[in-house]
Amino acid sequence: MQEIQKQVHTCFHCGNTGLLKPIGKTGWKNEDIAEDNYGNVISYMLIEHEDWYVFECPVCNKPVIISEYTFDAAEHGPHEITTEYPTIAVSRDGVPKDIYSAFESAVKTKGIDYSICLLSLRRVLEMICKDKDAVGSNLEKKIDDLIDKKIFPPMIEDACWIIRQLGNDAAHADKISVYTYDVEQVIGYVATIIDYLYSLPHRVEKMKSKIEERKSSEKRNEDKRHTK
Ligand SMILES: [Zn+2]
């Protein structure tokens, strides 16, 4: 059995964390194969590969798909384990620990109680405002402040409005009923906000320095050739 199938994972359908039942596996790989004129392999290198594992959650019986990506061509190349479905939609990279874990806990309550989930998502929004030093006497004013400062793009205003409304309704249980669809939409909005503010800049920065590194090493090699 593969290592990943023995690990504990979280099912984001219901919030169950534990061993999931392995169902199957598939994947892809990127190889560099050189052949001679007769079709015999003369050199082989595995560049990168990704395995996809399908599990069944023993609590809610829904499927969970987890991928494991490995860059094989370099010794300390990237290696990433990602829950592809159902997605928590946020990568840990670049996200402040407390915000990530608050979001993760909020998503985990989805299968338990919608009101708690919506209130927890609203709390994540409050934490983000605090982290970005938003000024204002309530959440609405803090969000406006971040839009004014161009930390939030204007389109986030409506998403935040929805999160606040549903969060408020959840706090006053006598109001409208909340459905799975609503909760999943809100999870998506909060995930997008987190991605935009923290994960995306982190990933872009990482990619940028990788390209710069590659360019300068190419230039060094070029210079070496010229000095020979
Ligand atoms: Zn489940």
Boltz pocket constraint, residues with backbone or C-beta under 6 A from the ligand:
constraints:
  - pocket:
      binder: B
      contacts: [[A, 11], [A, 12], [A, 13], [A, 14], [A, 15], [A, 16], [A, 57], [A, 58], [A, 59], [A, 60], [A, 61], [A, 62]]
      max_distance: 6.0
